[in-house]
Structure formats: C-alpha cells, structure tokens
C-alpha cells in the first residue's frame, strides 16, 4: 500500500484566516495540466502527444473509447481530445457518457474527426464537446484550442 502523508501546509489569507491543504493537493496543483488523448491512429496520436508535451502539458493516451473512459474516471484529466471513430466506444458515445456523470461532467472535450460537415459538428456539440477539430489539422491549431480551454503552464 502506498504511503500517504498527513502533513498539511498552511498559509494565511486576509479574507478567510488560515487555509490548510494536504501535501498531495499542493503536489497536484504544481503538476502541468493533464490532457487525455483518445485516438486510434498511432501516427496522429504520437504527433498530438509530442505537440502537447512540448507546449507544457502532461498526456495520457489510449487507442479506444472504453480505456479512455477508465482513464477519465481514474485520472481526472483537465481536458480530453478524442477521435469520433474508435473501437470499444466511439467518440460521440464517450462524450455523452463523460458529460452524463457528475464525476466527469466538468471535463472539457475537443473532438477530432475526418467528418467535418455542419451536422457532424452540431452532433459533436450536442453530446457535450466544447470544440470540434476537422482532420487533417495543423498541430498548432490543436495546441491553440487546448490552450483556450486549459491554459498551459508558463515554461
């Protein structure tokens, strides 16, 4: 069983007296934002990981919707970037399930898809996606959209 510290750090706040945070909360606050990438195309997935890590993000990756849901529930990423066409659970189903649960409803989603018709984009937003990016896309466009939803740390 992993060791958990019970040490608390405190600081004074003029408005509320003394606040106490567990060490684990401080450590988590100092980590870069985590982006979950769910994409079944290995080459595109590797490109997204490289671009987002270079921009200062921590990444979690998977190639299917069911594994992505488990990662979202267990790892609590700050953002999900996902493909629509994936094995196990497609991106639309994933997005709907993610936003149907109070535990994960707050996590923003960017859908990436080769389908770019207005009706496809509307459907993505109907199931809860905050943004929709049509393939092929420039890596800088992905990074800009991620930064808009979850600002990167200053490097």
C-alpha positions, 0 to 999 in steps of 0.5 A: 500500500502506498504511503500517504502523508498527513502533513498539511501546509498552511498559509494565511489569507486576509479574507478567510484566516488560515487555509490548510491543504494536504501535501498531495493537493499542493503536489497536484496543483504544481503538476502541468495540466493533464490532457487525455488523448483518445485516438486510434491512429498511432501516427496522429496520436504520437504527433498530438502527444509530442505537440502537447508535451512540448507546449507544457502539458502532461498526456495520457493516451489510449487507442479506444473509447472504453480505456479512455473512459477508465482513464477519465474516471481514474485520472481526472484529466483537465481536458480530453481530445478524442477521435469520433471513430474508435473501437470499444466506444466511439467518440460521440458515445464517450462524450455523452457518457463523460458529460452524463456523470457528475464525476466527469461532467466538468471535463472539457472535450475537443473532438477530432474527426475526418467528418467535418460537415455542419451536422457532424459538428452540431452532433459533436456539440450536442453530446457535450464537446466544447470544440470540434477539430476537422482532420487533417489539422495543423498541430498548432491549431490543436495546441491553440484550442487546448490552450483556450480551454486549459491554459498551459503552464508558463515554461 
